[in-house]
């Protein structure tokens, strides 16, 4: 049903799943005297055998819970140190068995059967579905995933005659997950294949069931109800035959970048379609694509060209262009010429009105920078006629407006970070593994401070800012890896640890609704709350110590105050700044405001609130 590579990725993604070692006491649910207990077990769902006289306490017992002999569901929760278990007849849908087996259960009004050899993603119908909307199953069992905006293949919709294809997607947005009909044709990130570096190993491709499309209308069934599956229909649904989706390999290599257009609908972007960029490290949504043209890497799509252009201050729209609209000759510089079709098709950039001078856009050429004179709107992002500098990228298969870092006046100069030659001062450069300057993807970051002097390599986790258009995030898994990202518009729980821009002010979001303007007067040490995608900490129960120094924000793993704890001013005026003296303590009516003092215990810059707080006094 699922290919081996996909299953291995599922296993890696199930972070919290590990088989309990022999040295660990075994979870052994028991039922005696009408009382259900779970010694050595965690909170969750457990089962009572069909006869109602004993708990399901082994893999053999679990195998006995079948469609013809369902077991009764018990929910066990710990409150104030006391664990209580009670029968739960409210569940209809899929939940995870709390025992060591981490099995998938399918329940109807609390009567459950074991789903043997479960694979893939399912809607969670359990008590924690509000925050963990999806269940992911692989070789090591099943576990719930924290709800974030995401798309998964719905394992319950696999086609019997071809189990590699699916007719439903699980879509999570706004904290809710639901099973929906797919929009097709479309390509999206496969969120079940998320890697440790935050990128995605695979894509999901959805194709039309029939060539006839109709307006979509209907309703959806979400996991906020008591159903474990559902459907919806709306604009884009094919008539007669269901659209189908499947896992798709991204096709990128060490020397080849691939691009696809993704219509994410209302998942995260209502402005326009987005560009998926894939490298050998994985795939990601390119939030700030360079304006220009990209070769469409989908071999089954006849439309070769993707066009990306900026819309408004901080949004981009990328879309495919019908290949039939392009000429096979050159009329104006800056236009695209297409010759041939299908696998024999070639796309070239016209640099004059002569066909023979056109530059082919392909993935095995060296990067080339050239100046061309274009008319108004002949090239994406160009609003007035004149001379522009463009980059024809070999490994990316694209032609885009070149950065000022490369083209100054009418000269083309490529910076050499090892010597500082041709480098702009007070500028960051992103370098790939071949020491080539890149504008997207991940690489090493260098800062060039002085003309013709070797640039400084960045080694610390943090955020490095030139201006609102050039913001670099450096995070670490095994090694430090940096990438360019766009700014956020609002500071909330989902954007902590990110840069906010509100003309003309740049800030960092350190907690829900708490922004710190990046000015010299605000330099110092702060803590930032954890959140998904936060480079400082993704754990929502933790904080990290950061140092703000102008437009550089770094993780501080060596902060010391010669005290067991650190104390943070979490009041309205404190903005989560670490207090270094009693004079900095927040006051209310001339008295220390204890409610605005956050006490934290920190190790290597990562902090938690102590379980037994001591009196708050720095």
Phi and psi in degrees as a GROMACS rama.xvg file:
@    title "Ramachandran Plot"
@    xaxis  label "Phi"
@    yaxis  label "Psi"
@TYPE xy
-121.651  139.174  UNK-2
-71.4256  158.858  UNK-3
-62.0582  -39.7636  UNK-4
-62.6575  -39.1073  UNK-5
-64.6158  -42.4807  UNK-6
-63.8489  -38.0294  UNK-7
-66.0251  -35.0629  UNK-8
-68.1745  -38.2506  UNK-9
-60.2101  -41.5896  UNK-10
-62.5062  -39.9837  UNK-11
-67.4506  -35.004  UNK-12
-74.4801  -24.542  UNK-13
-76.2105  77.0125  UNK-14
-58.2327  -42.7267  UNK-15
-88.0141  1.34404  UNK-16
-92.4439  119.465  UNK-17
-145.543  135.229  UNK-18
-67.0585  134.691  UNK-19
-67.7749  128.984  UNK-20
-72.9381  166.23  UNK-21
-62.2412  -27.2259  UNK-22
-76.0816  -14.2157  UNK-23
-91.41  140.858  UNK-24
-64.9028  139.094  UNK-25
-79.1882  140.718  UNK-26
-70.7239  120.608  UNK-27
-132.051  87.6635  UNK-28
-60.3326  142.988  UNK-29
-134.502  154.666  UNK-30
-138.274  117.089  UNK-31
-150.861  136.732  UNK-32
59.537  38.1592  UNK-33
65.3812  15.7003  UNK-34
-117.002  129.215  UNK-35
-102.104  127.38  UNK-36
-130.054  157.964  UNK-37
-133.162  69.2108  UNK-38
-61.8748  136.272  UNK-39
63.3067  21.3475  UNK-40
-115.9  163.874  UNK-41
-96.8611  161.486  UNK-42
-57.2138  147.989  UNK-43
154.715  -156.489  UNK-44
-100.686  137.109  UNK-45
-134.811  174.916  UNK-46
-130.809  148.804  UNK-47
-110.563  133.124  UNK-48
-56.7392  158.037  UNK-49
-55.1004  -34.3848  UNK-50
-71.5793  -15.6724  UNK-51
79.1017  15.2477  UNK-52
-111.75  -12.5512  UNK-53
-150.438  152.215  UNK-54
-77.2963  152.27  UNK-55
-75.8444  113.563  UNK-56
-128.013  12.0211  UNK-57
-157.211  168.422  UNK-58
-62.617  -34.1628  UNK-59
-65.4534  -44.6885  UNK-60
-59.8173  -41.9374  UNK-61
-62.9975  -39.3505  UNK-62
-63.9072  -19.5932  UNK-63
-80.7559  -9.30982  UNK-64
-85.9722  96.0428  UNK-65
-120.278  176.675  UNK-66
-61.2834  -33.2914  UNK-67
-86.2293  -12.175  UNK-68
-144.293  71.3762  UNK-69
-72.4255  151.043  UNK-70
-104.612  157.629  UNK-71
-91.6941  137.242  UNK-72
-85.5193  133.994  UNK-73
-121.899  136.503  UNK-74
-105.807  126.664  UNK-75
-117.135  125.176  UNK-76
-135.422  148.398  UNK-77
-107.503  126.173  UNK-78
-132.21  126.024  UNK-79
53.3246  40.0558  UNK-80
82.1236  -2.31488  UNK-81
-112.662  127.767  UNK-82
-96.2536  127.724  UNK-83
-123.802  133.268  UNK-84
-117.109  138.305  UNK-85
-147.971  152.111  UNK-86
-62.3916  139.726  UNK-87
-126.096  105.538  UNK-88
-100.179  7.99486  UNK-89
-86.0162  -13.3508  UNK-90
-87.6156  125.648  UNK-91
-131.007  112.718  UNK-92
138.183  -157.348  UNK-93
-99.6441  137.823  UNK-94
-139.373  167.141  UNK-95
-100.263  130.302  UNK-96
-66.8939  134.218  UNK-97
-77.7635  -13.0807  UNK-98
-71.7132  -179.954  UNK-99
-59.846  -25.1852  UNK-100
-71.0259  -21.6387  UNK-101
49.6785  45.3402  UNK-102
-81.1436  162.661  UNK-103
-95.6591  133.102  UNK-104
-115.094  139.118  UNK-105
-111.692  119.404  UNK-106
-120.329  149.624  UNK-107
-130.841  110.752  UNK-108
51.6349  41.2207  UNK-109
83.6949  -1.34227  UNK-110
-97.7193  117.532  UNK-111
-122.791  151.381  UNK-112
-125.16  151.385  UNK-113
-77.9533  131.6  UNK-114
-95.8348  102.514  UNK-115
-70.023  140.952  UNK-116
53.9249  42.5188  UNK-117
-66.0738  138.546  UNK-118
-139.538  141.092  UNK-119
99.278  -158.822  UNK-120
-113.229  142.865  UNK-121
-137.268  152.265  UNK-122
-70.76  135.838  UNK-123
-85.9444  125.403  UNK-124
-105.858  9.49833  UNK-125
-80.1368  -179.536  UNK-126
-65.2257  -20.6615  UNK-127
-98.193  14.9519  UNK-128
-64.5362  -21.235  UNK-129
-65.3085  -30.352  UNK-130
-115.349  -17.4679  UNK-131
-131.54  86.3419  UNK-132
-82.6275  -12.088  UNK-133
-128.749  143.478  UNK-134
-107.125  130.252  UNK-135
-116.085  126.067  UNK-136
-118.787  138.628  UNK-137
-148.325  -157.818  UNK-138
-61.2454  -29.858  UNK-139
-97.6751  13.2153  UNK-140
110.184  -158.393  UNK-141
-124.745  153.807  UNK-142
-155.398  157.28  UNK-143
-84.8984  150.81  UNK-144
-115.26  139.823  UNK-145
-60.977  134.476  UNK-146
-71.3419  120.088  UNK-147
-134.773  163.881  UNK-148
-59.6007  118.241  UNK-149
-164.55  165.118  UNK-150
-133.906  135.001  UNK-151
-134.613  156.909  UNK-152
-72.9884  133.234  UNK-153
-84.6746  109.919  UNK-154
-60.121  -26.2993  UNK-155
-73.3786  -10.5181  UNK-156
-104.551  12.0701  UNK-157
-58.9578  135.986  UNK-158
-76.6742  128.819  UNK-159
-59.6016  -38.7637  UNK-160
-81.9188  -14.2144  UNK-161
-151.263  81.4851  UNK-162
-67.3342  1.07729  UNK-163
-85.9772  -5.55378  UNK-164
-114.613  147.352  UNK-165
-134.486  147.446  UNK-166
-104.653  -0.416757  UNK-167
-135.235  150.259  UNK-168
-119.299  142.628  UNK-169
-89.9878  119.08  UNK-170
-113.83  125.107  UNK-171
-113.341  124.233  UNK-172
-154.518  141.413  UNK-173
61.8838  28.5342  UNK-174
82.2626  4.33711  UNK-175
-124.793  145.623  UNK-176
-120.22  142.217  UNK-177
-148.509  156.819  UNK-178
-94.1386  124.365  UNK-179
-133.324  158.221  UNK-180
-66.3895  141.142  UNK-181
-75.7954  155.653  UNK-182
-91.9163  129.458  UNK-183
-139.673  151.123  UNK-184
-76.793  147.11  UNK-185
-166.241  155.846  UNK-186
-130.765  131.051  UNK-187
-133.167  163.452  UNK-188
-67.0953  141.221  UNK-189
-91.3493  100.297  UNK-190
-68.5299  -16.5657  UNK-191
-73.3494  -12.537  UNK-192
-104.336  21.706  UNK-193
-61.8398  134.856  UNK-194
-99.2446  170.902  UNK-195
-63.711  -23.184  UNK-196
-86.6087  7.13019  UNK-197
85.7345  -3.60597  UNK-198
-98.3933  178.245  UNK-199
-122.182  134.45  UNK-200
-79.2517  -23.7085  UNK-201
-140.585  166.576  UNK-202
-117.412  164.465  UNK-203
-113.967  126.337  UNK-204
-111.429  128.854  UNK-205
-113.879  132.548  UNK-206
-121.188  155.401  UNK-207
-72.4082  143.313  UNK-208
-76.36  -33.194  UNK-209
-142.372  161.081  UNK-210
-74.5373  -11.2061  UNK-211
-92.4846  126.906  UNK-212
-114.773  149.967  UNK-213
-131.083  161.828  UNK-214
-61.5122  137.692  UNK-215
-91.9311  138.288  UNK-216
-155.432  146.051  UNK-217
152.577  -159.035  UNK-218
-130.398  165.356  UNK-219
-122.345  157.621  UNK-220
-118.712  114.053  UNK-221
-103.268  168.362  UNK-222
-83.4277  14.1822  UNK-223
-82.4959  -13.4003  UNK-224
-92.2061  -173.673  UNK-225
-97.9233  30.3563  UNK-226
-112.781  142.606  UNK-227
-90.9625  -2.67221  UNK-228
-151.89  168.612  UNK-229
-178.473  -176.552  UNK-230
-149.624  164.508  UNK-231
-147.339  161.152  UNK-232
-139.552  154.407  UNK-233
-173.866  -164.165  UNK-234
-59.7894  131.542  UNK-235
108.58  -8.22632  UNK-236
-76.8376  134.346  UNK-237
-71.6174  150.163  UNK-238
-93.045  143.719  UNK-239
88.0215  -57.5803  UNK-240
-120.104  138.891  UNK-241
-68.0585  142.753  UNK-242
-67.8415  151.242  UNK-243
-128.91  152.4  UNK-244
-128.302  154.408  UNK-245
-155.179  162.74  UNK-246
-69.2883  139.955  UNK-247
-130.766  130.973  UNK-248
-73.0131  144.639  UNK-249
-81.3129  -20.5888  UNK-250
80.456  0.818778  UNK-251
-81.774  153.286  UNK-252
-134.816  -175.855  UNK-253
-61.1582  -27.1637  UNK-254
-114.345  5.38876  UNK-255
-138.457  125.973  UNK-256
-100.561  140.488  UNK-257
-117.078  154.848  UNK-258
-134.848  144.376  UNK-259
-143.854  155.178  UNK-260
-96.2173  134.969  UNK-261
-124.655  125.823  UNK-262
-95.9193  100.138  UNK-263
-86.1674  1.16444  UNK-264
56.5095  -127.169  UNK-265
-100.348  19.6244  UNK-266
-64.0367  -51.1241  UNK-267
-149.174  -4.89183  UNK-268
-151.475  115.799  UNK-269
-99.4016  -0.764825  UNK-270
-76.507  -50.5793  UNK-271
-170.523  179.747  UNK-272
-66.8447  156.73  UNK-273
-115.844  159.012  UNK-274
-97.1026  123.038  UNK-275
-92.425  125.247  UNK-276
-114.033  132.331  UNK-277
-122.769  133.001  UNK-278
-121.611  -175.992  UNK-279
-65.9473  -16.8223  UNK-280
-83.2632  -10.7569  UNK-281
127.447  -175.666  UNK-282
-110.661  154.356  UNK-283
-156.659  159.472  UNK-284
-77.7258  121.362  UNK-285
-79.3547  101.62  UNK-286
-72.7628  -26.3354  UNK-287
-130.47  64.2707  UNK-288
-66.606  145.157  UNK-289
-66.6271  139.977  UNK-290
-69.2174  131.743  UNK-291
155.749  -152.171  UNK-292
-117.791  143.475  UNK-293
-130.054  144.991  UNK-294
-76.2599  127.31  UNK-295
-71.21  122.081  UNK-296
-88.4851  0.213209  UNK-297
-76.7259  110.5  UNK-298
-67.7832  -16.4319  UNK-299
-95.4257  2.94491  UNK-300
-104.283  127.56  UNK-301
-75.3937  -18.9102  UNK-302
-84.9933  111.752  UNK-303
-81.2136  -25.2444  UNK-304
-111.222  132.815  UNK-305
-108.496  129.896  UNK-306
-109.963  133.326  UNK-307
-122.015  134.614  UNK-308
-146.652  156.021  UNK-309
-82.076  139.08  UNK-310
-125.365  112.665  UNK-311
78.5331  -161.295  UNK-312
-77.8912  -35.6617  UNK-313
-140.662  21.0685  UNK-314
-126.65  151.966  UNK-315
-131.19  149.344  UNK-316
-125.903  127.014  UNK-317
-121.634  136.024  UNK-318
-152.204  154.105  UNK-319
-82.2321  148.157  UNK-320
-113.856  132.691  UNK-321
-57.3169  120.978  UNK-322
-59.3196  -25.4932  UNK-323
-69.2449  -13.9483  UNK-324
-82.0937  -12.1235  UNK-325
-90.2619  147.595  UNK-326
-87.7863  161.127  UNK-327
-99.007  20.2627  UNK-328
-141.153  167.738  UNK-329
-103.018  128.732  UNK-330
-113.868  -41.4372  UNK-331
-136.435  141.975  UNK-332
-60.5765  142.287  UNK-333
95.9646  -11.9245  UNK-334
-86.662  162.408  UNK-335
-100.232  135.346  UNK-336
-113.089  133.091  UNK-337
-119.403  127.636  UNK-338
-120.987  144.758  UNK-339
75.4029  -177.05  UNK-340
-151.34  165.48  UNK-341
58.826  -139.435  UNK-342
-66.5532  -17.7066  UNK-343
-93.0328  -0.769863  UNK-344
-70.3348  143.718  UNK-345
-132.197  137.074  UNK-346
-111.572  135.844  UNK-347
-136.529  152.359  UNK-348
-94.4489  127.37  UNK-349
-79.7018  122.591  UNK-350
-104.953  -4.61566  UNK-351
-155.938  -167.206  UNK-352
-92.259  12.3751  UNK-353
-105.926  122.521  UNK-354
-58.8601  -38.5156  UNK-355
-70.1052  -14.9338  UNK-356
-92.1912  -5.18355  UNK-357
-62.6308  145.848  UNK-358
-102.156  118.757  UNK-359
-69.2227  139.32  UNK-360
-100.303  107.561  UNK-361
-148.906  167.112  UNK-362
-89.4687  3.09392  UNK-363
-116.999  19.1002  UNK-364
-96.4669  159.862  UNK-365
-73.7335  152.759  UNK-366
-62.3912  143.202  UNK-367
-140.012  134.755  UNK-368
-110.747  131.016  UNK-369
-141.604  156.019  UNK-370
-99.811  136.132  UNK-371
-134.639  150.914  UNK-372
-101.958  119.978  UNK-373
-122.06  155.908  UNK-374
-82.5399  169.597  UNK-375
-55.8488  126.203  UNK-376
66.1422  15.2337  UNK-377
-72.5754  -31.0914  UNK-378
-123.769  141.904  UNK-379
-52.434  132.71  UNK-380
86.0319  -5.00887  UNK-381
-96.5087  122.695  UNK-382
-111.085  -13.1768  UNK-383
-134.468  150.449  UNK-384
-70.6046  152.781  UNK-385
150.99  -171.81  UNK-386
-90.1029  131.409  UNK-387
-128.369  156.09  UNK-388
-103.359  130.077  UNK-389
-124.237  154.164  UNK-390
-112.191  123.768  UNK-391
-98.8995  107.538  UNK-392
-91.9388  124.424  UNK-393
-71.3617  -54.2302  UNK-394
-72.9457  -20.1179  UNK-395
-97.1789  -14.2359  UNK-396
59.6845  55.9162  UNK-397
-149.344  161.095  UNK-398
-134.114  119.301  UNK-399
-137.158  162.796  UNK-400
-62.6811  130.45  UNK-401
-82.4938  150.258  UNK-402
-70.8518  153.394  UNK-403
-62.9949  -16.16  UNK-404
-64.5802  -19.4044  UNK-405
-108.751  -34.6865  UNK-406
-118.462  113.405  UNK-407
-120.138  120.491  UNK-408
62.7895  -118.968  UNK-409
-115.959  21.547  UNK-410
-109.276  144.187  UNK-411
-109.077  115.944  UNK-412
-129.923  125.836  UNK-413
-102.851  124.211  UNK-414
-65.8075  138.87  UNK-415
-111.803  103.949  UNK-416
-67.1665  -22.7934  UNK-417
-68.0552  -26.2848  UNK-418
-121.32  -17.0584  UNK-419
83.3554  3.21961  UNK-420
-65.9167  131.638  UNK-421
63.0659  18.455  UNK-422
-96.4602  140.799  UNK-423
-77.822  138.739  UNK-424
-72.7831  153.111  UNK-425
53.9063  46.0388  UNK-426
-134.695  142.351  UNK-427
-94.0888  142.54  UNK-428
-127.84  134.479  UNK-429
-97.3143  126.782  UNK-430
-121.169  134.745  UNK-431
-87.1767  -174.151  UNK-432
-68.2575  -14.9492  UNK-433
-99.9844  13.0072  UNK-434
67.3986  23.9144  UNK-435
-97.6051  139.287  UNK-436
-71.2012  132.226  UNK-437
-126.181  156.54  UNK-438
-107.921  -9.49771  UNK-439
-147.185  171.828  UNK-440
82.4157  -168.574  UNK-441
-110.779  151.934  UNK-442
-174.104  -161.67  UNK-443
-95.1067  146.835  UNK-444
-109.09  134.459  UNK-445
-124.043  147.316  UNK-446
-117.68  124.98  UNK-447
-104.086  106.916  UNK-448
-91.517  -39.1996  UNK-449
-125.954  144.166  UNK-450
-63.5071  133.322  UNK-451
61.1029  28.5267  UNK-452
-122.837  146.495  UNK-453
-53.1656  136.675  UNK-454
-78.5837  155.57  UNK-455
-94.5104  127.441  UNK-456
-79.671  138.991  UNK-457
-85.6289  130.498  UNK-458
-119.248  -6.66741  UNK-459
-106.252  142.366  UNK-460
-60.5113  130.058  UNK-461
169.232  -171.816  UNK-462
-120.609  130.814  UNK-463
-125.631  124.951  UNK-464
-124.432  129.272  UNK-465
-90.2781  -54.7944  UNK-466
-159.344  -174.373  UNK-467
-65.0909  -19.5371  UNK-468
-91.5445  -13.8414  UNK-469
-131.626  86.8734  UNK-470
-119.779  123.815  UNK-471
-116.192  131.91  UNK-472
-110.316  127.129  UNK-473
-115.859  119.138  UNK-474
-124.121  168.309  UNK-475
-135.002  127.35  UNK-476
-107.274  -92.5637  UNK-477
-85.4762  -40.4229  UNK-478
-130.459  162.847  UNK-479
-72.953  134.216  UNK-480
-136.396  133.129  UNK-481
-119.04  151.785  UNK-482
-152.729  157.254  UNK-483
-89.6647  134.215  UNK-484
-133.111  160.663  UNK-485
-87.8156  163.819  UNK-486
-78.6397  163.267  UNK-487
-99.3634  158.774  UNK-488
-93.3134  -28.0613  UNK-489
-134.428  154.069  UNK-490
-104.824  113.895  UNK-491
-147.906  -170.162  UNK-492
-58.9063  -32.353  UNK-493
-83.3187  -10.0743  UNK-494
-119.993  16.6143  UNK-495
-63.848  143.44  UNK-496
80.7047  11.7362  UNK-497
-122.498  163.112  UNK-498
-87.3427  134.297  UNK-499
-111.579  137.479  UNK-500
-123.265  122.187  UNK-501
-131.579  101.945  UNK-502
-37.3467  120.354  UNK-503
-106.176  25.5684  UNK-504
-102.413  131.745  UNK-505
-99.1039  135.084  UNK-506
-138.82  165.876  UNK-507
-113.302  137.33  UNK-508
-87.7906  116.986  UNK-509
-104.713  -16.3308  UNK-510
-163.06  171.333  UNK-511
-54.7262  110.598  UNK-512
79.2114  4.90489  UNK-513
-111.549  110.695  UNK-514
-113.97  145.303  UNK-515
-118.461  117.366  UNK-516
-65.0905  136.84  UNK-517
-85.0873  84.7186  UNK-518
-132.292  159.96  UNK-519
-59.5189  -33.1351  UNK-520
-68.7937  -18.3191  UNK-521
-102.918  8.27398  UNK-522
-59.9782  144.162  UNK-523
151.24  -165.222  UNK-524
-106.356  132.909  UNK-525
-135.951  172.558  UNK-526
-118.158  145.946  UNK-527
-118.68  136.342  UNK-528
-75.3568  148.346  UNK-529
-74.0856  150.169  UNK-530
-163.586  160.755  UNK-531
-60.0129  128.946  UNK-532
83.9714  -0.572792  UNK-533
-76.8351  122.024  UNK-534
-69.4912  -19.2105  UNK-535
-85.0503  -40.938  UNK-536
-166.493  135.01  UNK-537
-96.5244  -5.06689  UNK-538
-80.8346  115.358  UNK-539
-65.8829  -13.536  UNK-540
-96.8566  7.06465  UNK-541
-128.194  164.75  UNK-542
-123.984  159.929  UNK-543
-127.939  146.505  UNK-544
-83.6391  128.883  UNK-545
-123.618  151.042  UNK-546
-112.052  124.055  UNK-547
-100.06  122.382  UNK-548
-135.037  88.329  UNK-549
64.3046  -120.19  UNK-550
-101.225  26.3489  UNK-551
-124.41  123.25  UNK-552
-121.849  118.586  UNK-553
-124.676  152.126  UNK-554
-71.9154  129.326  UNK-555
-107.257  104.673  UNK-556
-91.5568  -2.90258  UNK-557
-118.949  14.4749  UNK-558
-63.4559  133.686  UNK-559
-138.654  140.855  UNK-560
-129.134  14.9323  UNK-561
57.1653  33.7766  UNK-562
-137.85  158.648  UNK-563
-66.2738  -34.1334  UNK-564
-125.487  163.871  UNK-565
-109.909  155.965  UNK-566
-125.447  131.5  UNK-567
-118.27  136.314  UNK-568
-84.7647  100.294  UNK-569
-96.8767  10.0403  UNK-570
-72.9205  177.421  UNK-571
-59.1409  -35.786  UNK-572
-90.1176  -19.0084  UNK-573
-78.6457  -33.8413  UNK-574
52.9265  38.9403  UNK-575
62.6709  35.443  UNK-576
-84.8673  140.256  UNK-577
-73.6639  130.85  UNK-578
-85.9097  135.291  UNK-579
-114.943  2.20732  UNK-580
-160.988  162.765  UNK-581
-63.2219  -26.7597  UNK-582
-66.047  -21.7962  UNK-583
-90.5215  -0.0891048  UNK-584
-68.5053  140.079  UNK-585
-68.8197  143.081  UNK-586
-126.023  152.336  UNK-587
-136.368  116.318  UNK-588
56.0144  45.347  UNK-589
66.9819  11.2483  UNK-590
-119.275  142.503  UNK-591
-53.137  129.573  UNK-592
-92.4826  92.4853  UNK-593
-63.0209  -28.9615  UNK-594
-68.3407  -15.8866  UNK-595
-105.27  14.8207  UNK-596
-114.322  120.293  UNK-597
-102.592  121.742  UNK-598
-97.3676  130.26  UNK-599
-135.318  144.76  UNK-600
-107.093  125.323  UNK-601
-122.587  143.283  UNK-602
-135.552  121.963  UNK-603
51.9714  39.4073  UNK-604
84.1344  -3.61645  UNK-605
-105.73  131.112  UNK-606
-127.711  147.274  UNK-607
-135.399  158.136  UNK-608
-76.4512  130.009  UNK-609
-62.9075  146.754  UNK-610
-68.6618  -29.1513  UNK-611
-123.501  84.7293  UNK-612
-59.1079  142.122  UNK-613
-96.1912  164.96  UNK-614
-53.4146  132.053  UNK-615
-76.777  103.348  UNK-616
-156.658  118.948  UNK-617
